């Protein structure tokens, strides 16, 4: 598969599953998304979050089929009644976003998301909620609003008309619900603090997130991960707030608590244009090469020692 054709369509999907501890289950999820010919670009599991994030890409039809296959595995293998983790979750296949990459638009991805959501609801018999650009209700555009109260609250109140699913049954089983949607590129980016005091991370998250008057396009939570305080972020528009700007803001807020930053963590992939000093002309996957020195400097600026070339979206997409 190449990107040489002007008419080929490429989308990305970043499904999040509520399992990060059982390797046999996460292996099955990773295998399932690839059975249709979609390409797995990245795989990240975390035991404290108890969550696995897969990044896949390809033409729409193989991606949709791979997602459906993986959601089927999650519904069969993950029981939310027994699930514990620090990350909020609504279902076994918690959220399935579609992202336009090449020759596709958000509107295209929204239509595809509705198709996928309807199929999941009809064939897997689980409730499905649409969010982002695919949302059918204004109050469901924001993922956090859809997921508020998590699995436990949904199990209690799914019969409330305000919680009626877009597709599937209005009942909650062990797999919970699936949230399917369309959105632009998002960067999942976490910063660890040199403290075990989660109250500090929560205070910093309140200061930097958009909804509390902080940085634009930043969603943030304070969590305790492996005994260390973490500011967990979704940067929903890296052009409005870059990872580097977020790190600097966290550094300033942490200094007020006499706390230093330890390191950062990237979940999934990062666009080249979001890396400090690596911004280049061009769009999509057709960008100039990324030098080793530039990548190392960006990793140092972001406190991101794990940053490798294959974690950069444009580099990963060359494998298609």
Buried (B, 14 or more C-beta within 10 A) or exposed (E): BEBEEEEBBBBBBBBBBBBBBBEEBBEBBBBBBBEBEBBBBBBBBBEBBBBBBBBBBBBBEBBBBBBBBBBBBBBBBBBBEEBEBBBBBBBBBBBBBBBBBBBBEBEBBBBBBBBBBBBBBEEBEBBBBBBBBBBEBEEBBBBEEBBEEBBEEBBEEBEEEEBEBBBBBEEBBBBBBBBBBBBBBBBBBBBBBEBEBBEBBBBBBBBBBBEEEBBEBBBBBBBBBEEBBBBBBBBBBBEEBBBBBBBEBBBEBBEEBEBEBBBBBBBBBBBBBBBBEBEEEEEBBEBEEBEEEBBEBBBEBBBBEEBEBEBBBBBBBEEB
